[in-house]
C-alpha cells in the first residue's frame, strides 16, 4: 500500500507543474501568432505586404537578370577572341549577385 501512496503523492505534486508548463506553452503560441499577424493601419497584414513587396522586387530583379544574360550571350557571340573583356566579367558578377539576392529572398520565407 505504501508504494501506491508514494505514487499518488508524487503525481499530486507534479500536477501543478504540468499545468504551469501548459500555460507557458499556450502563452508562447499566442505570442507567436500575434507576431505573425500584425495589422497595418490600413487593415492589411504586415506579413502579406512584405511578401508582396518582395515578390515585386523578385520580378524586377529577374527581368534585369534576363536582360544581363541576353547581353552576356550577345557579347560572347560577338567576341572572337579567347580573352574576355573586363566589362564581360563584371556582367557575370552582376548576374551572380542578382541571382543570390533572388534566392535569399525566396529562401527566407
C-alpha positions in Angstrom: 0.0 0.0 0.0 2.8 2.3 0.7 4.1 2.4 -2.9 0.6 3.4 -4.1 0.6 6.4 -1.6 4.0 7.5 -2.8 3.0 7.4 -6.5 -0.2 9.3 -5.8 1.6 11.8 -3.7 4.2 12.3 -6.4 1.5 12.7 -9.1 -0.3 15.3 -7.0 2.9 17.2 -6.6 3.7 17.1 -10.3 0.2 18.0 -11.4 0.6 21.8 -10.8 3.9 21.8 -12.6 2.4 20.3 -15.7 -0.4 22.8 -15.6 2.2 25.6 -15.5 4.0 24.1 -18.4 0.8 24.0 -20.4 0.1 27.6 -19.6 3.5 28.7 -20.7 3.1 26.8 -24.0 -0.2 28.5 -24.6 1.3 31.9 -24.0 4.2 31.2 -26.3 1.8 30.0 -29.1 -0.3 33.2 -28.7 2.8 35.4 -28.8 4.0 33.7 -32.0 0.6 34.0 -33.7 0.4 37.7 -32.6 3.8 38.4 -34.1 2.9 36.9 -37.4 -0.5 38.7 -37.7 0.4 42.3 -37.2 -2.1 44.5 -38.8 -1.2 47.8 -40.6 -3.3 50.9 -40.1 -5.0 50.3 -43.4 -6.2 46.9 -42.1 -3.9 44.7 -44.2 -1.5 42.1 -42.8 2.1 43.4 -42.4 3.4 39.9 -43.4 1.3 39.9 -46.6 2.5 43.4 -47.6 6.2 42.4 -47.0 5.7 39.3 -49.1 4.0 41.3 -51.9 6.8 43.8 -52.0 9.4 41.0 -52.1 7.6 39.3 -54.9 7.6 42.6 -56.9 11.3 43.1 -56.3 12.0 39.5 -57.4 10.1 40.1 -60.6 12.2 43.3 -61.3 15.4 41.5 -60.4 14.5 38.5 -62.6 13.8 40.8 -65.6 17.1 42.5 -65.0 18.8 39.1 -64.7 17.3 38.0 -68.0 18.5 41.2 -69.7 22.0 40.8 -68.4 22.1 37.2 -69.6 21.0 38.2 -73.1 23.6 41.0 -73.1 26.3 38.5 -72.0 25.2 36.0 -74.7 25.4 38.7 -77.4 28.8 39.8 -76.1 30.2 36.3 -76.1 28.9 35.7 -79.7 30.5 39.0 -80.9 33.9 38.4 -79.4 36.0 36.1 -81.4 39.0 36.3 -79.1 39.8 33.9 -76.3 40.3 36.7 -73.9 37.2 38.3 -72.4 36.9 42.0 -71.6 36.7 43.3 -68.1 33.1 44.5 -68.8 32.0 41.0 -69.7 33.4 39.7 -66.4 31.6 42.4 -64.5 28.3 41.4 -66.2 28.8 37.8 -65.0 29.5 39.1 -61.4 26.3 41.2 -61.5 24.4 38.1 -62.8 25.6 36.1 -59.8 24.8 38.9 -57.4 21.2 39.3 -58.7 20.7 35.5 -58.6 21.9 35.4 -55.0 19.6 38.2 -54.0 16.6 36.5 -55.5 17.5 33.2 -53.9 17.9 34.7 -50.4 14.6 36.5 -50.7 12.8 33.3 -51.7 14.5 31.1 -49.0 13.9 33.3 -46.0 10.2 32.5 -46.0 
